[in-house]
């Protein structure tokens, strides 16, 4: 399952985000996102807009294309 498939307010655990663009991957790590971290989708914007999710007490936003590359495990 990938992050883009989660619905609003659903929780999951990140399994792998190695397929994400290297620059985006580095920024996510700097913001505290890592594998095995729990995340919660806060908002999915319409028409292929960005995803807003909470991880480690921070709200982050990423593009839909990147969300399709982050593998997760639903809690």
Backbone as CSV, one residue per row, in Angstrom:
resi,resn,N_x,N_y,N_z,CA_x,CA_y,CA_z,C_x,C_y,C_z
1,UNK,0.849,-1.168,0.000,0.000,0.000,0.000,0.904,1.244,0.000
2,UNK,0.432,2.324,-0.604,1.200,3.564,-0.651,0.445,4.684,0.063
3,UNK,1.161,5.723,0.430,0.592,6.842,1.177,-0.582,7.486,0.446
4,UNK,-0.541,7.541,-0.870,-1.603,8.171,-1.652,-2.941,7.446,-1.507
5,UNK,-2.939,6.198,-1.069,-4.171,5.410,-0.939,-4.874,5.625,0.405
6,UNK,-4.211,6.260,1.357,-4.837,6.495,2.662,-5.920,7.552,2.564
7,UNK,-6.923,7.407,3.394,-7.993,8.400,3.475,-7.666,9.376,4.601
8,UNK,-8.379,10.478,4.630,-8.167,11.497,5.642,-8.384,10.920,7.040
9,UNK,-7.505,11.268,7.963,-7.516,10.858,9.376,-7.112,9.404,9.606
10,UNK,-6.683,8.678,8.580,-6.197,7.308,8.768,-4.732,7.350,9.200
11,UNK,-4.346,6.365,9.992,-2.982,6.274,10.499,-2.263,5.109,9.835
12,UNK,-0.947,5.260,9.700,-0.137,4.220,9.081,1.300,4.329,9.571
13,UNK,2.093,3.327,9.224,3.516,3.306,9.547,4.283,3.258,8.225
14,UNK,5.301,4.078,8.115,6.107,4.126,6.896,6.997,2.886,6.849
15,UNK,6.980,2.215,5.707,7.835,1.039,5.515,9.080,1.424,4.728
16,UNK,8.888,2.180,3.630,10.004,2.489,2.736,9.692,3.744,1.929
17,UNK,10.653,4.650,1.846,10.492,5.786,0.948,11.762,6.010,0.120
18,UNK,12.434,4.920,-0.210,13.675,4.994,-0.974,13.451,5.332,-2.450
19,UNK,12.231,5.166,-2.955,11.962,5.477,-4.361,11.628,6.950,-4.592
20,UNK,11.501,7.708,-3.510,11.213,9.136,-3.601,12.461,9.851,-4.111
21,UNK,12.267,10.948,-4.831,13.360,11.772,-5.318,14.360,12.019,-4.188
22,UNK,15.646,11.947,-4.485,16.686,12.050,-3.456,16.630,13.375,-2.701
23,UNK,16.370,14.469,-3.376,16.291,15.768,-2.721,15.105,15.822,-1.751
24,UNK,13.962,15.316,-2.187,12.771,15.282,-1.336,13.021,14.344,-0.154
25,UNK,13.646,13.232,-0.422,13.957,12.255,0.631,14.835,12.895,1.708
26,UNK,15.847,13.623,1.302,16.742,14.293,2.241,15.982,15.321,3.089
27,UNK,15.102,16.073,2.455,14.333,17.086,3.187,13.380,16.447,4.185
28,UNK,12.755,15.340,3.790,11.853,14.646,4.707,12.606,14.128,5.919
29,UNK,13.799,13.606,5.709,14.620,13.107,6.814,15.012,14.256,7.732
30,UNK,15.374,15.401,7.159,15.739,16.572,7.973,14.568,17.061,8.806
31,UNK,13.343,16.862,8.312,12.157,17.282,9.046,11.693,16.230,10.053
32,UNK,12.431,15.129,10.160,12.134,14.134,11.176,11.364,12.922,10.693
33,UNK,11.082,12.828,9.405,10.361,11.661,8.890,11.372,10.548,8.637
34,UNK,11.053,9.355,9.117,11.950,8.222,8.912,11.121,6.959,8.772
35,UNK,11.768,5.885,8.347,11.087,4.604,8.232,10.678,4.146,9.630
36,UNK,9.546,3.455,9.709,8.936,2.985,10.954,8.244,4.106,11.731
37,UNK,8.227,5.320,11.208,7.521,6.420,11.873,6.023,6.300,11.592
38,UNK,5.222,6.688,12.570,3.770,6.694,12.385,3.350,8.021,11.782
39,UNK,2.398,7.958,10.838,1.892,9.165,10.203,0.374,9.148,10.202
40,UNK,-0.216,10.313,10.082,-1.659,10.449,10.006,-1.971,11.473,8.916
41,UNK,-2.806,11.101,7.963,-3.173,12.011,6.884,-4.119,13.068,7.448
42,UNK,-3.728,14.322,7.355,-4.543,15.424,7.853,-5.498,15.929,6.775
43,UNK,-4.995,16.041,5.560,-5.819,16.589,4.487,-5.299,16.120,3.137
44,UNK,-6.224,15.776,2.251,-5.910,15.444,0.865,-6.591,16.514,0.014
45,UNK,-5.810,17.317,-0.636,-6.387,18.386,-1.439,-6.893,17.835,-2.772
46,UNK,-7.955,18.400,-3.317,-8.581,17.866,-4.533,-7.749,18.097,-5.795
47,UNK,-8.151,17.391,-6.841,-7.579,17.537,-8.192,-6.078,17.267,-8.235
48,UNK,-5.623,16.263,-7.493,-4.209,15.877,-7.527,-3.305,16.833,-6.773
49,UNK,-3.874,17.582,-5.840,-3.097,18.530,-5.043,-2.241,17.823,-4.008
50,UNK,-1.525,18.585,-3.212,-0.617,17.985,-2.224,-1.335,17.280,-1.078
51,UNK,-0.589,16.436,-0.401,-1.029,15.713,0.792,-0.495,16.451,2.005
52,UNK,-1.307,16.600,3.018,-0.854,17.150,4.286,-0.943,16.010,5.300
53,UNK,0.144,15.727,5.982,0.124,14.678,6.987,0.968,15.072,8.174
54,UNK,0.694,14.409,9.304,1.393,14.683,10.548,2.308,13.511,10.866
55,UNK,3.542,13.846,11.212,4.512,12.825,11.587,5.426,13.407,12.662
56,UNK,5.458,12.775,13.795,6.328,13.232,14.875,5.989,14.617,15.395
57,UNK,4.713,14.967,15.377,4.291,16.260,15.894,4.390,17.402,14.904
58,UNK,4.832,17.116,13.679,4.940,18.147,12.649,3.996,17.860,11.502
59,UNK,3.429,18.910,10.933,2.612,18.760,9.731,3.492,18.999,8.512
60,UNK,3.433,18.078,7.573,4.235,18.167,6.352,3.315,18.076,5.149
61,UNK,3.741,18.660,4.053,3.002,18.562,2.805,3.909,18.044,1.707
62,UNK,3.402,17.099,0.921,4.174,16.583,-0.212,3.261,16.459,-1.421
63,UNK,3.865,16.395,-2.588,3.113,16.240,-3.827,2.509,14.835,-3.920
64,UNK,1.437,14.735,-4.676,0.777,13.454,-4.888,1.735,12.446,-5.522
65,UNK,2.568,12.904,-6.466,3.520,12.001,-7.134,4.484,11.369,-6.130
66,UNK,4.900,12.158,-5.140,5.806,11.634,-4.109,5.055,10.706,-3.160
67,UNK,3.802,11.032,-2.847,2.991,10.201,-1.948,2.754,8.814,-2.549
68,UNK,2.744,8.720,-3.866,2.553,7.427,-4.537,3.790,6.545,-4.442
69,UNK,4.918,7.102,-4.033,6.171,6.342,-3.947,6.532,5.939,-2.528
70,UNK,5.764,6.401,-1.544,6.051,6.079,-0.140,5.200,4.877,0.275
71,UNK,5.873,3.759,0.554,5.164,2.542,0.956,4.868,2.584,2.443
72,UNK,3.648,2.168,2.789,3.191,2.226,4.172,2.521,0.927,4.586
73,UNK,2.286,0.815,5.878,1.547,-0.310,6.457,0.456,0.315,7.331
74,UNK,-0.796,0.017,7.020,-1.923,0.602,7.747,-1.953,0.078,9.174
75,UNK,-2.279,0.954,10.117,-2.375,0.555,11.533,-3.803,0.175,11.887
